[in-house]
């Protein structure tokens, strides 16, 4: 599994904790930044992560900003990206099983470290179920083609 993670200045501490957690599990993860608290624009970070997934350089992404809202809006503008803002493990699981989410989004200022790591773990363990859910994704793909 090829992973990429990115955040704006509002979520750098949580992003760094997630990177440490995943590396400790033996996973390789590309860190697209940011690497400090100097303000950056979350659409720029979303672009870095989403284009790597679109180009099939990475399989999955994790994005963070202060609330997760802005960066999820930006990410979902990219064709083929299904970014899911998740606040608990169940949402993370269903985003993969039913929506084939390829970007997990978290709010660095609204959830704690332990919950975030649990959400990431659940997200990475789940697979897309296909079936009736694929038909729904096909309808989303048609909407994207109309843009």
C-alpha positions in Angstrom: 0.0 0.0 0.0 1.5 3.3 -1.1 0.4 6.1 1.2 0.8 9.9 1.2 -0.2 12.4 3.9 -0.4 16.1 4.0 -1.8 18.9 6.2 -1.9 22.6 6.6 -0.5 24.5 9.6 -3.5 23.8 11.7 -2.8 20.1 11.9 1.0 19.6 11.7 1.3 18.1 15.3 -1.4 15.5 14.6 0.0 14.7 11.1 3.4 14.1 12.7 1.9 11.7 15.2 0.2 9.8 12.4 3.4 9.5 10.4 5.3 8.2 13.5 2.5 5.7 14.1 2.4 4.3 10.6 6.2 4.1 10.3 6.3 2.2 13.6 3.8 -0.3 11.9 6.3 -0.8 9.1 4.4 1.3 6.5 6.1 3.6 4.1 4.4 7.0 3.9 5.3 10.1 1.8 4.9 13.3 3.8 3.8 16.1 1.6 4.0 18.7 4.4 3.5 21.2 5.8 6.3 20.8 8.4 5.6 23.7 10.7 3.1 26.3 11.9 3.8 28.9 9.3 0.4 29.4 7.5 -0.1 27.6 4.3 -3.2 27.3 2.1 -4.9 23.9 2.4 -5.9 23.7 -1.3 -2.2 23.6 -2.1 -1.6 20.6 0.2 -4.8 18.8 -1.2 -3.4 19.3 -4.7 -0.1 17.6 -3.8 -1.8 14.6 -2.3 -4.7 14.2 -4.8 -2.6 14.5 -7.9 -0.4 11.6 -6.7 -3.5 9.5 -6.2 -4.9 10.5 -9.6 -1.6 9.7 -11.3 -1.5 6.3 -9.5 1.7 7.1 -7.8 0.0 6.5 -4.4 -3.0 4.3 -3.5 -4.4 6.2 -0.5 -4.0 9.6 1.1 -4.6 11.2 4.4 -5.3 14.9 4.7 -5.6 17.1 7.7 -6.5 20.8 8.4 -7.8 22.4 11.5 -11.3 21.1 11.2 -10.9 18.8 8.2 -13.7 20.7 6.4 -11.7 23.0 4.1 -9.2 20.4 2.9 -12.0 17.8 2.3 -13.8 20.3 0.1 -10.7 21.0 -1.8 -9.8 17.3 -2.2 -13.2 16.4 -3.5 -12.8 18.8 -6.4 -10.3 16.4 -8.0 -11.8 13.8 -10.4 -11.6 10.3 -9.0 -10.9 11.5 -5.4 -13.4 10.4 -2.8 -12.2 12.2 0.4 -14.1 11.3 3.6 -14.0 13.5 6.6 -14.2 11.1 9.5 -14.7 11.7 13.3 -14.8 8.1 14.5 -13.8 4.6 13.5 -17.3 3.6 12.1 -17.3 6.5 9.7 -13.8 5.5 8.5 -14.8 1.9 8.0 -18.0 2.8 6.1 -16.1 5.3 4.0 -13.9 2.5 2.7 -16.5 -0.4 2.6 -19.3 1.6 1.0 -17.7 4.6 -0.7 -14.3 3.2 -1.7 -12.8 6.4 -0.1 -9.2 7.0 -1.3 -8.5 9.9 1.0 -9.1 10.0 4.7 -9.6 13.5 6.2 -9.2 14.4 9.8 -9.5 17.6 11.8 -6.3 18.3 13.6 -7.9 20.7 16.1 -11.1 18.7 16.7 -10.0 15.1 17.5 -7.3 13.9 19.8 -4.3 11.8 19.0 -5.5 8.5 20.2 -8.8 8.7 18.4 -7.1 9.9 15.2 -4.7 6.9 15.3 -7.6 4.5 15.9 -9.5 6.1 12.9 -6.4 5.7 10.7 -6.0 2.1 11.7 -9.6 1.2 11.0 -9.5 3.0 7.7 -6.4 1.2 6.5 -7.8 -2.3 7.5 -11.0 -2.0 5.5 -11.7 -2.8 1.9 -14.3 -1.8 -0.6 -17.3 -4.2 -0.7 -18.3 -3.5 -4.3 -21.7 -4.8 -5.4 -24.5 -2.3 -5.0 -22.0 0.3 -3.8 -20.1 0.2 -7.1 -23.3 1.3 -8.9 -23.4 4.4 -6.7 -19.8 5.2 -7.4 -20.5 4.8 -11.1 -23.2 7.5 -10.8 -20.7 9.8 -9.1 -18.2 9.2 -11.9 -20.9 10.2 -14.4 -21.4 13.5 -12.5 -17.6 14.1 -12.7 -17.7 13.6 -16.5 -20.4 16.3 -16.8 -18.1 18.9 -15.2 
